[in-house]
Amino acid sequence: EVIQNADDARATEVKFYLDYRNLETLPISLLQSQSGVSARDQEELSKQFTGPALLSYNNAPFREEDWEGIQTTYQSVKANSPNKVGKFGIGFNSVYHIT
């Protein structure tokens, strides 16, 4: 999916980085700012979501239509774009919740 998105964006380069780090905690402000997460839940979230990660990026600019696309669930903003692989489904919306 990440490679297809890069192709649709006409990127000439896609890179992947496997980050093995296991961070001790998430920034408190990230957890508490708007959610009111308890200290106990903060600790549990920190254990679950600060481990190793697979990162990817490409060299295409991120456009306004890209923002629209990741905010629209169960629809493809590329559905009417015949030259884009993403016209066939919901694309990155199927994976972004785990990134």
DAPEJO-V177940 format. One record per residue. N is the residue number from 1. RES is the residue in one letter. PSI is psi in whole degrees, 0 to 359 (* if undefined). Layout:
n:N res:RES psi:PSI
n:N res:RES psi:PSI
This chain:
n:1 res:E psi:317
n:2 res:V psi:320
n:3 res:I psi:320
n:4 res:Q psi:318
n:5 res:N psi:320
n:6 res:A psi:319
n:7 res:D psi:314
n:8 res:D psi:326
n:9 res:A psi:359
n:10 res:R psi:35
n:11 res:A psi:150
n:12 res:T psi:357
n:13 res:E psi:136
n:14 res:V psi:132
n:15 res:K psi:147
n:16 res:F psi:143
n:17 res:Y psi:124
n:18 res:L psi:112
n:19 res:D psi:109
n:20 res:Y psi:355
n:21 res:R psi:149
n:22 res:N psi:100
n:23 res:L psi:149
n:24 res:E psi:315
n:25 res:T psi:159
n:26 res:L psi:153
n:27 res:P psi:132
n:28 res:I psi:320
n:29 res:S psi:328
n:30 res:L psi:323
n:31 res:L psi:325
n:32 res:Q psi:338
n:33 res:S psi:313
n:34 res:Q psi:350
n:35 res:S psi:340
n:36 res:G psi:37
n:37 res:V psi:133
n:38 res:S psi:161
n:39 res:A psi:319
n:40 res:R psi:315
n:41 res:D psi:326
n:42 res:Q psi:315
n:43 res:E psi:316
n:44 res:E psi:317
n:45 res:L psi:319
n:46 res:S psi:321
n:47 res:K psi:322
n:48 res:Q psi:330
n:49 res:F psi:24
n:50 res:T psi:20
n:51 res:G psi:196
n:52 res:P psi:154
n:53 res:A psi:150
n:54 res:L psi:118
n:55 res:L psi:147
n:56 res:S psi:153
n:57 res:Y psi:161
n:58 res:N psi:173
n:59 res:N psi:16
n:60 res:A psi:145
n:61 res:P psi:147
n:62 res:F psi:120
n:63 res:R psi:170
n:64 res:E psi:319
n:65 res:E psi:333
n:66 res:D psi:317
n:67 res:W psi:317
n:68 res:E psi:319
n:69 res:G psi:320
n:70 res:I psi:352
n:71 res:Q psi:356
n:72 res:T psi:110
n:73 res:T psi:150
n:74 res:Y psi:23
n:75 res:Q psi:151
n:76 res:S psi:122
n:77 res:V psi:353
n:78 res:K psi:6
n:79 res:A psi:327
n:80 res:N psi:19
n:81 res:S psi:95
n:82 res:P psi:338
n:83 res:N psi:8
n:84 res:K psi:133
n:85 res:V psi:324
n:86 res:G psi:355
n:87 res:K psi:346
n:88 res:F psi:352
n:89 res:G psi:199
n:90 res:I psi:357
n:91 res:G psi:230
n:92 res:F psi:339
n:93 res:N psi:343
n:94 res:S psi:350
n:95 res:V psi:345
n:96 res:Y psi:337
n:97 res:H psi:345
n:98 res:I psi:8
n:99 res:T psi:*
